[in-house]
Amino acid sequence: MSTYHSTRGGKEQLQSKQAIRRGLAPDGGLYVSDGLDALTIDPADVAGLDYKGTAKLVLSRLLSDYSSAQLDSCLDAAYGEQWSDPAITPLVDLGGNDFVLELFRGPTSAFKDVALQLLPRLMALAGDDGERIMVLTATSGDTGKAALAGFADAPGTGITVFYPQGKVSQIQRLQMVTQEGGNLQVCAVRGNFDDAQSAVKSIFADADLAHELDEKASTVLSSANSINVGRLAPQVVYYFRAYGSLMERGVIRPGDPVEFCVPTGNFGDVLAGYYAKMMGLPVARLTVASDRNRVLNDFLTTGVYDRNRPFYATTSPSMDILISSNLERMLYYMAGGDTELIASLMADLESKGRYQVPEALMTRIRGLFSCGWADEDQVGSAISDCWEDRGYLIDPHTACGYQVMTGQTDRDPAVPRVLLSTASPYKFPRVVCQSLGLETPDSDFDCMDILAESTNTRPPKALRTLENAPVRFQDCIDPGDMSDYVRHAVMQS
Ligand SMILES: *Cc1c(COP(=O)(O)O)cnc(C)c1O
């Protein structure tokens, strides 16, 4: 039975359902489980398993208080017809022992679907009887839509998403404001993402509001952000599945090493690869690829994590992050479970915006994790290189990874490399067209059509049809009114 506790200490041990319900530990730490190496999966056992079969094997270890029947019903609902490929996360051969793991075949065309299609189902089984959950999310773009699609009409849940007015792309806005479902609200907020995010944090901290919502509507507020165990665990699955695919194709034999290269923001996706390694997957290296907001690259290089730096709004917005929350979990495991060290590093981050990790620990970390970053010019040329050299179209986030991966000078050509692709190129058609030297008319939908025609590829249907989808949500409010908005949304539902 795997139990969870905070990275920052304390004696409390929770089952995974409670950890999923809570999200964050009361001391601000993240929930972790010890003894992952006792949950080992023999790599040979995943050959021949499909996505759901692999997921069952991995999740029965990480979420061991869910019954077998509960996991089956959650997995059936999460990984079904809403995916455009029956493989869920297909593996594409790029040639030269390089592969792409496509994580964007879900309903919103970004990798967050992998976790957010499953999380609502896990949450619905984690609540007390008769209790409703209202999920609050502030989004800079991708997360909001993936969360809406996951929670739409999920039993026992509601969701309210706030996005900064004028600060998300045309397609991202349309994806959110056209979302169907009877249990959701989408609202623009005047200000930037940080204003919306701060207001959401203070709503979570408002004990009076929590009491009122509980009394009057038996509802608790919850978050669906990427530190939740219920988002991390589903991401471990596709590392095992990629390995399974490589075995089935005869590229590797059970036990052979594989490298992964991961475009990173909050360190969630790449952390899942580390979990896979701790659970027995032969991962030889995990490459952390950043965009121009290269705080993780600098940390891995110098041992100093420093968020006191300019913030750049780049062409890869989902990686524009200065505080990579999930890094805390990696530090916890690499430090051998030293909760005191983690608590003191995180206190430094809180008070000074920076912390320094002891050199011996950095050496251990660098034994597994390597790093790199790409500026926007490099992202553009990576998109065009990948298309010219490999005949494969990538989005700007994946392009950061491609640039870093192909720039590695210390690769062992006998070891396959898997690049995780986190978004469909059609989610960012303007940047992709520009990078390929194509025309870029004012409408993103015209860019999609030009891209389709020039590359002989097809946009995901759900993206192309957004142009004429009915807009359901027009509200725009000040950050100070968000709390009332949430109260109203709860009482209405
Ligand atoms: C969220 C996101 C990322 C970064 O993932 P993390 O888990 O935060 O590292 C990369 N690419 C896309 C398209 C994303 O939506």
Ligand as a Chemical Component Dictionary entry (heavy atoms), coordinates in Angstrom:
data_LIG
# 
_chem_comp.id                   LIG 
_chem_comp.type                 NON-POLYMER 
_chem_comp.pdbx_formal_charge   0 
_chem_comp.three_letter_code    LIG 
# 
loop_
_chem_comp_atom.comp_id 
_chem_comp_atom.atom_id 
_chem_comp_atom.alt_atom_id 
_chem_comp_atom.type_symbol 
_chem_comp_atom.charge 
_chem_comp_atom.model_Cartn_x 
_chem_comp_atom.model_Cartn_y 
_chem_comp_atom.model_Cartn_z 
_chem_comp_atom.pdbx_ordinal 
LIG C1 C1 C 0 2.185 22.458 -19.606 1  
LIG C2 C2 C 0 2.943 22.318 -20.886 2  
LIG C3 C3 C 0 4.332 22.087 -20.898 3  
LIG C4 C4 C 0 5.169 21.995 -19.631 4  
LIG O1 O1 O 0 4.839 20.889 -18.857 5  
LIG P1 P1 P 0 5.318 20.818 -17.319 6  
LIG O2 O2 O 0 4.699 19.595 -16.801 7  
LIG O3 O3 O 0 4.786 22.068 -16.683 8  
LIG O4 O4 O 0 6.778 20.787 -17.354 9  
LIG C5 C5 C 0 4.961 21.958 -22.123 10 
LIG N1 N1 N 0 4.279 22.079 -23.278 11 
LIG C6 C6 C 0 2.943 22.302 -23.317 12 
LIG C7 C7 C 0 2.261 22.446 -24.631 13 
LIG C8 C8 C 0 2.231 22.426 -22.118 14 
LIG O5 O5 O 0 0.907 22.653 -22.165 15 
# 
loop_
_chem_comp_bond.comp_id 
_chem_comp_bond.atom_id_1 
_chem_comp_bond.atom_id_2 
_chem_comp_bond.value_order 
_chem_comp_bond.pdbx_ordinal 
LIG C1 C2 SING 1  
LIG C2 C3 SING 2  
LIG C2 C8 DOUB 3  
LIG C3 C4 SING 4  
LIG C3 C5 DOUB 5  
LIG C4 O1 SING 6  
LIG O1 P1 SING 7  
LIG P1 O2 DOUB 8  
LIG P1 O3 SING 9  
LIG P1 O4 SING 10 
LIG C5 N1 SING 11 
LIG N1 C6 DOUB 12 
LIG C6 C7 SING 13 
LIG C6 C8 SING 14 
LIG C8 O5 SING 15 
# 
